């Protein structure tokens, strides 16, 4: 069914059906070596099959060894999502046959995951929402298929550089009901992974992969419908759109008397629709059994305490602190916490900006600083906190206008020059002297009789125009608030 057919046919179907959605997210972990061997994980840009060994190639007779750092990252994630950490866990073989899985099975965890029964709360357009998390466990990644054309025919090539990468899978309960909730959950989990340092979680290069199990049921029913797995969503926007499309597709299909089949579907970004990939496997198809070459993994209270103590302040706690202790809006707090460089700039500036309100700093960091960063290198790192603090102190004291301050910041950003030097070289000192302002206002009024007449005729917008002309005449150095007050006085006295 095409996207156009779904949009044209859905009618009020979604008012009668409720979606039931569970999310599975795979994150590649930030470790030096792979999950069960010593091969380097730094293979971006490397020649295909140059970062692999007999273990990650699945050759006969090899023995895997456990990567301790990967285990610790999953345990840290478990603490971050308020999960229970297992005292004893084990490894299992998950059997399936794909071209990029050379040994015909994947070492994973099934019955005894490292972390279980967690939760994650995040904001949506309808308010805070909490998703229960069933489990977080470790496994190894597969190789990568590269489809190409050689000698005039289509071929599939296999690169095993990714094979054996440590992979954490996080599985929710079927608590999600909309595409937006799914997207917000994935965004919050990505932020959490980056905050604790477990993963860079870049979707574009496969470090984070989101898969959704989607089914629908008549509202008021408890029984689940037939689920469909949706893959190949390579952006947060795609997550929301793919799930929304699949919900609508299933509703229209059921209303048309069609049967929903257990299947795996991909997301076609160009067509904005899902498509059939293959029938979906059931759990028993994987024929799990304990991995004979790895011992059970035991965790001690002392080890867990060390891992927990290394956790930084988590995103939800930071947002709450910004709002309750610093008086920031929910929007400002969310924007700052979502960007690591901006958050660091805000906190470092706040630490040295004696007497400058946190709200003023937040406004400039989320406004001008992020605008400059987006236009240049993509981070706010070229604005020095101490210099930003000096500039905002001058703005707050009325010693420099906001317009001139933006120019100063832009030059500081590109040159690294000191704020005081830039202000001195440009002559940017705010004019608050009444006599100087009166002279400038008189000149502007004399040069703009039509605007004065408009004001006398009751057109309030004329004041804004005249304020702008005074600011222009003073190169943006006039105190805008004083200019507006003085303008009204001059206009009211004028014949």
C-alpha positions as CSV (number, residue, x, y, z in Angstrom):
1,X,0.0,0.0,0.0
2,X,1.5,3.4,-1.0
3,X,1.8,6.4,1.3
4,X,-0.7,8.3,-0.8
5,X,-3.2,5.4,-0.4
6,X,-2.8,5.4,3.4
7,X,-3.2,9.2,3.7
8,X,-6.3,9.2,1.4
9,X,-8.0,6.2,3.0
10,X,-7.4,6.4,6.7
11,X,-10.4,8.6,7.6
12,X,-11.3,8.1,11.2
13,X,-9.6,4.7,11.5
14,X,-7.1,6.0,14.1
15,X,-9.9,7.2,16.3
16,X,-11.1,3.6,16.7
17,X,-7.7,1.9,16.9
18,X,-4.9,2.1,19.5
19,X,-1.3,1.4,18.7
20,X,0.9,-0.8,20.8
21,X,4.6,-0.1,20.3
22,X,7.7,-1.6,21.7
23,X,11.2,-0.3,20.9
24,X,14.5,-2.1,20.5
25,X,17.6,0.0,20.4
26,X,21.1,-1.3,19.6
27,X,24.0,1.0,20.6
28,X,27.7,0.3,19.8
29,X,29.7,0.8,22.9
30,X,32.8,3.0,23.3
31,X,35.5,0.5,23.9
32,X,39.0,0.2,22.6
33,X,38.6,-3.4,21.5
34,X,35.8,-5.6,20.3
35,X,33.5,-7.6,22.5
36,X,35.2,-11.0,22.5
37,X,38.6,-10.3,20.9
38,X,41.4,-7.8,20.8
39,X,40.7,-6.2,17.4
40,X,40.5,-2.4,17.4
41,X,37.1,-0.7,17.2
42,X,38.6,2.3,15.3
43,X,37.9,1.1,11.8
44,X,36.1,4.1,10.3
45,X,37.7,4.8,7.0
46,X,39.8,1.6,7.2
47,X,40.2,-0.9,4.4
48,X,37.4,-3.5,4.4
49,X,38.3,-6.6,6.5
50,X,41.4,-5.0,7.9
51,X,40.2,-5.0,11.5
52,X,39.3,-8.6,12.1
53,X,40.8,-11.8,13.4
54,X,39.9,-15.5,13.6
55,X,37.6,-14.8,16.6
56,X,35.5,-12.1,14.9
57,X,35.6,-14.1,11.6
58,X,34.1,-17.1,13.4
59,X,36.8,-19.5,12.4
60,X,36.7,-23.1,13.9
61,X,38.6,-23.7,17.2
62,X,38.7,-20.0,18.4
63,X,37.8,-19.0,22.0
64,X,36.1,-15.7,22.9
65,X,37.1,-13.6,25.9
66,X,34.8,-11.0,27.6
67,X,35.4,-7.3,27.3
68,X,35.2,-5.9,30.8
69,X,34.7,-2.3,29.7
70,X,31.6,-3.3,27.6
71,X,30.1,-5.0,30.6
72,X,30.7,-1.9,32.7
73,X,29.0,0.3,30.2
74,X,25.8,-1.8,30.2
75,X,25.8,-1.9,34.0
76,X,26.2,1.9,34.1
77,X,23.3,2.2,31.6
78,X,21.3,0.0,33.9
79,X,21.8,2.3,36.8
80,X,21.0,5.3,34.6
81,X,17.6,3.8,33.6
82,X,16.8,2.7,37.2
83,X,17.1,-1.0,36.3
84,X,18.0,-4.0,38.5
85,X,21.5,-5.3,37.9
86,X,21.8,-9.0,37.9
87,X,24.1,-10.7,40.4
88,X,24.7,-13.6,38.0
89,X,24.3,-13.6,34.2
90,X,25.3,-15.8,31.4
91,X,25.9,-15.8,27.7
92,X,23.7,-17.5,25.1
93,X,24.0,-18.5,21.5
94,X,21.4,-17.0,19.3
95,X,21.3,-19.1,16.1
96,X,20.4,-17.6,12.7
97,X,21.9,-17.6,9.3
98,X,22.8,-14.3,7.6
99,X,25.7,-13.8,5.1
100,X,27.3,-11.3,7.5
101,X,27.2,-13.7,10.5
102,X,30.0,-16.2,9.6
103,X,29.7,-18.6,12.5
104,X,25.9,-19.0,12.1
105,X,25.1,-17.7,15.6
106,X,25.5,-14.6,17.7
107,X,26.8,-14.5,21.3
108,X,24.1,-12.7,23.2
109,X,22.2,-12.8,26.5
110,X,18.7,-14.2,26.6
111,X,17.3,-15.5,29.9
112,X,19.7,-13.6,32.3
113,X,20.4,-10.1,31.0
114,X,22.8,-7.8,32.8
115,X,20.0,-5.2,33.6
116,X,16.3,-5.6,33.8
117,X,13.1,-3.8,34.9
118,X,14.1,-0.2,34.3
119,X,12.3,2.9,33.2
120,X,12.9,6.2,31.4
121,X,10.8,9.4,31.7
122,X,10.9,12.1,29.1
123,X,8.8,15.0,27.9
124,X,6.3,14.9,25.0
125,X,3.8,17.4,23.6
126,X,1.2,15.9,26.0
127,X,3.5,16.2,29.1
128,X,5.9,13.8,30.8
129,X,5.7,10.1,29.8
130,X,7.4,7.1,31.3
131,X,8.3,3.9,29.4
132,X,9.2,0.7,31.2
133,X,12.3,-1.0,30.0
134,X,12.3,-4.7,30.0
135,X,16.1,-5.3,29.7
136,X,19.5,-4.1,28.6
137,X,21.9,-6.8,27.6
138,X,25.2,-7.3,25.7
139,X,25.9,-9.0,22.5
140,X,28.2,-8.9,19.5
141,X,27.5,-7.0,16.2
142,X,27.5,-8.6,12.8
143,X,29.5,-7.8,9.7
144,X,28.2,-5.4,7.1
145,X,26.9,-6.2,3.6
146,X,27.9,-3.8,0.8
147,X,25.8,-4.0,-2.3
148,X,27.6,-2.9,-5.5
149,X,28.0,-3.5,-9.2
150,X,31.1,-5.3,-10.5
151,X,31.7,-6.3,-14.0
152,X,28.2,-5.3,-15.0
153,X,26.4,-7.5,-12.4
154,X,25.0,-6.8,-9.0
155,X,27.0,-8.4,-6.1
156,X,27.0,-8.3,-2.3
157,X,30.3,-7.9,-0.6
158,X,31.0,-8.5,3.1
159,X,33.1,-6.3,5.4
160,X,33.8,-7.9,8.8
161,X,35.4,-4.9,10.4
162,X,32.2,-4.3,12.3
163,X,31.8,-8.0,13.2
164,X,32.3,-8.5,17.0
165,X,31.7,-4.9,17.9
166,X,30.3,-4.7,21.5
167,X,26.6,-4.0,21.1
168,X,24.1,-3.1,23.9
169,X,20.4,-3.9,23.2
170,X,17.8,-2.1,25.2
171,X,14.2,-3.4,24.9
172,X,11.1,-1.6,26.2
173,X,7.8,-2.9,27.3
174,X,5.0,-2.3,24.8
175,X,4.1,1.0,26.5
176,X,4.4,3.4,23.6
177,X,1.3,4.5,21.7
178,X,2.5,7.1,19.2
179,X,5.3,7.9,16.8
180,X,6.1,11.0,18.8
181,X,6.5,9.1,22.0
182,X,8.8,6.7,20.2
183,X,10.9,9.5,18.9
184,X,11.2,11.3,22.3
185,X,12.1,8.0,24.0
186,X,14.9,7.4,21.4
187,X,16.2,11.0,21.7
188,X,16.3,10.8,25.5
189,X,18.0,7.4,25.5
190,X,20.6,8.8,23.0
191,X,21.2,11.8,25.2
192,X,21.6,9.4,28.2
193,X,24.2,7.3,26.3
194,X,26.2,10.3,25.4
195,X,26.0,11.8,28.9
196,X,27.4,8.8,30.6
197,X,29.9,8.2,27.8
198,X,28.7,4.7,26.9
199,X,28.2,5.5,23.1
200,X,28.4,8.3,20.6
201,X,25.0,6.9,19.4
202,X,25.2,8.4,16.0
203,X,22.3,7.0,13.9
204,X,23.8,8.1,10.6
205,X,26.8,5.8,10.9
206,X,25.0,2.9,12.6
207,X,26.2,3.4,16.2
208,X,22.6,3.6,17.2
209,X,19.9,1.6,15.5
210,X,16.2,1.9,16.4
211,X,13.7,-0.9,15.6
212,X,10.0,-0.7,16.4
213,X,7.5,-3.5,16.9
214,X,4.1,-2.0,16.0
215,X,0.6,-3.5,16.3
216,X,-2.9,-2.0,16.6
217,X,-6.0,-3.0,18.5
218,X,-9.5,-1.7,18.8
219,X,-9.7,0.8,21.6
220,X,-10.8,-0.8,24.9
221,X,-9.4,-4.2,23.9
222,X,-6.6,-5.8,25.9
223,X,-5.4,-8.4,23.4
224,X,-2.5,-7.3,21.2
225,X,-2.8,-7.4,17.4
226,X,-0.2,-9.0,15.1
227,X,3.0,-7.1,15.4
228,X,5.2,-5.8,12.6
229,X,8.9,-5.0,13.0
230,X,10.0,-1.8,11.4
231,X,13.7,-1.3,10.6
232,X,16.1,0.9,8.6
233,X,15.1,4.1,10.4
234,X,18.3,6.2,10.2
235,X,17.2,9.4,11.9
236,X,14.9,10.5,14.8
237,X,12.5,12.1,12.3
238,X,12.4,8.8,10.4
239,X,11.5,7.0,13.6
240,X,8.4,9.1,14.2
241,X,7.3,9.1,10.5
242,X,7.9,5.4,10.0
243,X,5.9,4.4,13.0
244,X,3.1,6.9,12.3
245,X,2.9,5.5,8.7
246,X,2.8,1.9,9.9
247,X,0.0,2.6,12.4
248,X,-2.1,4.2,9.6
249,X,-1.2,1.4,7.1
250,X,-2.4,-1.3,9.5
251,X,-5.6,0.5,10.4
252,X,-6.5,1.0,6.8
253,X,-5.6,-2.6,5.9
254,X,-7.8,-4.0,8.7
255,X,-10.7,-1.8,7.8
256,X,-10.4,-3.2,4.2
257,X,-10.6,-6.8,5.5
258,X,-6.9,-7.5,5.0
259,X,-4.8,-9.7,7.4
260,X,-1.8,-8.2,9.1
261,X,1.1,-10.7,8.9
262,X,4.0,-11.1,11.3
263,X,6.8,-9.6,9.2
264,X,9.8,-7.3,9.1
265,X,9.4,-4.1,7.1
266,X,11.9,-1.4,6.1
267,X,11.4,2.3,6.0
268,X,11.8,4.0,2.6
269,X,12.8,7.6,3.3
270,X,12.3,8.7,-0.3
271,X,8.7,7.3,-0.6
272,X,7.9,8.0,3.1
273,X,6.4,4.5,3.5
274,X,7.3,1.0,4.8
275,X,7.9,-2.0,2.6
276,X,8.1,-5.8,3.1
277,X,11.5,-7.2,3.8
278,X,11.0,-10.8,5.1
279,X,8.9,-12.9,7.4
280,X,9.6,-12.2,11.1
281,X,11.3,-14.8,13.2
282,X,9.7,-16.0,16.4
283,X,11.9,-16.4,19.6
284,X,12.0,-20.2,19.2
285,X,13.4,-19.8,15.7
286,X,16.6,-18.7,17.3
287,X,17.1,-21.9,19.3
288,X,18.9,-20.2,22.2
289,X,21.2,-22.3,24.3
290,X,24.0,-21.4,26.8
291,X,27.3,-20.4,25.3
292,X,29.7,-23.3,26.2
293,X,32.9,-21.2,25.7
294,X,32.2,-18.5,28.2
295,X,31.6,-18.8,32.0
296,X,28.7,-17.2,33.8
297,X,29.4,-13.6,34.7
298,X,29.2,-12.6,38.4
299,X,28.9,-9.1,39.7
300,X,30.0,-8.0,43.2
301,X,28.5,-5.2,45.3
302,X,31.9,-3.5,45.4
303,X,32.2,-3.5,41.6
304,X,28.7,-2.2,41.1
305,X,29.3,0.6,43.7
306,X,32.4,1.7,41.8
307,X,30.5,1.8,38.5
308,X,27.6,3.7,40.0
309,X,29.9,6.3,41.6
310,X,31.4,7.2,38.2
311,X,28.0,8.2,36.8
312,X,27.7,11.9,36.0
313,X,24.6,14.0,36.7
314,X,22.0,12.6,34.4
315,X,20.0,14.8,31.9
316,X,16.7,14.7,33.8
317,X,18.4,15.8,37.0
318,X,20.2,18.6,35.2
319,X,17.0,19.9,33.6
320,X,15.3,19.9,37.0
321,X,18.2,21.7,38.7
322,X,18.3,24.4,35.9
323,X,14.6,25.1,36.4
324,X,14.3,24.9,40.2
325,X,17.6,26.4,41.2
326,X,18.5,28.7,38.4
327,X,15.0,29.7,37.3
328,X,15.4,28.7,33.6
329,X,12.4,27.8,31.5
330,X,11.8,24.2,30.6
331,X,12.7,25.1,27.0
332,X,16.0,26.7,27.9
333,X,16.9,23.7,30.1
334,X,16.0,21.2,27.4
335,X,18.1,23.0,24.8
336,X,21.1,23.4,27.0
337,X,21.1,19.8,28.2
338,X,20.6,18.4,24.7
339,X,23.9,20.0,23.4
340,X,27.0,19.0,25.4
341,X,29.1,21.9,24.2
342,X,26.4,24.5,25.0
343,X,25.8,23.0,28.4
344,X,29.5,23.2,29.2
345,X,29.7,26.8,28.0
346,X,26.7,27.8,30.0
347,X,28.0,26.2,33.2
348,X,31.6,27.5,32.8
349,X,30.3,31.0,32.1
350,X,27.9,30.9,35.1
351,X,30.8,29.9,37.4
352,X,32.8,33.0,36.5
353,X,30.0,35.5,35.8
354,X,29.6,37.1,39.2
355,X,26.2,38.8,39.4
356,X,25.1,38.0,35.8
357,X,21.6,36.3,35.9
358,X,21.6,32.7,34.7
359,X,18.7,33.5,32.4
360,X,20.7,36.1,30.5
361,X,23.6,33.6,30.1
362,X,21.2,30.9,28.9
363,X,19.6,33.3,26.4
364,X,22.9,34.1,24.8
365,X,24.3,30.6,24.8
366,X,21.1,29.1,23.3
367,X,20.8,32.1,20.9
368,X,23.8,33.8,19.6
369,X,26.4,31.3,20.7
370,X,24.5,28.3,19.1
371,X,23.8,30.3,16.0
372,X,27.5,31.1,15.6
373,X,28.4,27.5,16.2
374,X,25.9,26.1,13.8
375,X,27.2,28.4,11.1
376,X,30.8,27.4,11.7
377,X,32.3,24.3,13.3
378,X,29.1,22.9,14.9
379,X,30.1,23.5,18.5
380,X,30.2,26.4,20.9
381,X,33.8,25.7,21.9
382,X,35.2,28.9,20.3
383,X,33.5,31.2,22.7
384,X,35.6,31.5,25.9
385,X,33.4,31.4,29.1
386,X,35.4,34.2,30.9
387,X,35.1,36.5,27.9
388,X,31.4,35.8,27.5
389,X,30.9,36.5,31.2
390,X,32.6,39.9,30.8
391,X,30.5,40.8,27.7
392,X,27.2,39.9,29.5
393,X,28.2,41.8,32.6
394,X,28.6,44.9,30.3
395,X,25.2,44.2,28.7
396,X,23.5,43.8,32.1
397,X,25.1,47.0,33.4
398,X,24.0,48.9,30.3
399,X,27.6,49.7,29.3
400,X,27.1,48.2,25.8
401,X,24.0,47.7,23.7
402,X,22.7,44.3,22.8
403,X,23.2,45.0,19.1
404,X,26.9,46.0,19.6
405,X,27.4,43.0,22.0
406,X,26.4,40.6,19.2
407,X,29.0,42.1,16.9
408,X,31.6,41.8,19.6
409,X,30.7,38.2,20.3
410,X,30.9,37.4,16.5
411,X,34.4,38.9,16.3
412,X,35.5,37.1,19.5
413,X,34.2,33.9,18.1
414,X,36.2,34.1,14.9
415,X,39.3,35.7,16.2
416,X,39.6,34.7,19.8
417,X,40.2,38.3,20.7
418,X,39.5,39.7,24.1
419,X,36.1,41.3,24.6
420,X,37.5,44.5,26.1
421,X,40.0,44.9,23.3
422,X,37.3,44.5,20.6
423,X,35.0,47.0,22.3
424,X,37.8,49.5,22.6
425,X,38.9,49.1,19.0
426,X,35.3,49.6,17.7
427,X,34.3,52.3,20.1
428,X,31.4,50.3,21.4
429,X,30.3,52.1,24.6
430,X,26.7,52.6,25.2
431,X,25.4,56.1,25.1
432,X,23.2,57.0,28.1
433,X,24.1,60.7,28.4
434,X,20.8,62.6,28.2
435,X,22.3,65.6,26.4
436,X,23.9,63.4,23.7
437,X,20.7,61.4,23.2
438,X,18.6,64.6,23.0
439,X,20.8,65.9,20.2
440,X,20.5,62.7,18.3
441,X,16.7,62.6,18.7
442,X,16.2,66.1,17.6
443,X,18.2,65.4,14.4
444,X,16.2,62.3,13.7
445,X,12.8,64.1,14.3
446,X,13.9,66.9,12.0
447,X,14.9,64.4,9.3
448,X,11.6,62.4,9.5
449,X,8.6,64.7,9.6
450,X,6.3,62.1,8.1
451,X,7.0,59.7,11.0
452,X,6.3,62.5,13.4
453,X,3.0,63.2,11.7
454,X,2.1,59.5,11.8
455,X,2.7,59.5,15.6
456,X,0.5,62.6,16.0
457,X,-2.2,60.8,14.0
458,X,-2.1,57.9,16.5
459,X,0.0,55.5,14.6
460,X,2.1,53.9,17.4
461,X,4.4,52.0,15.0
462,X,6.0,55.3,14.2
463,X,7.8,55.2,17.5
464,X,9.5,51.9,16.6
465,X,10.7,53.4,13.3
466,X,12.1,56.5,15.0
467,X,13.9,54.4,17.7
468,X,15.5,52.5,14.9
469,X,16.6,55.7,13.2
470,X,18.2,56.9,16.5
471,X,20.0,53.6,17.0
472,X,21.2,53.8,13.4
473,X,22.4,57.3,13.9
474,X,24.4,56.3,17.0
475,X,25.8,53.1,15.4
476,X,23.7,51.0,17.8
477,X,25.4,52.6,20.9
478,X,22.4,54.4,22.3
479,X,20.6,53.0,25.3
480,X,17.4,51.8,23.5
481,X,15.2,52.0,26.7
482,X,16.3,55.6,27.3
483,X,15.8,56.5,23.6
484,X,12.2,55.2,23.7
485,X,11.4,57.2,26.8
486,X,13.1,60.4,25.5
487,X,11.4,60.1,22.1
488,X,7.9,60.1,23.7
489,X,8.9,63.2,25.6
490,X,10.2,65.0,22.5
491,X,7.2,63.9,20.4
492,X,4.6,65.0,23.0
493,X,6.3,68.4,23.3
494,X,6.5,68.9,19.6
495,X,3.9,71.2,17.8
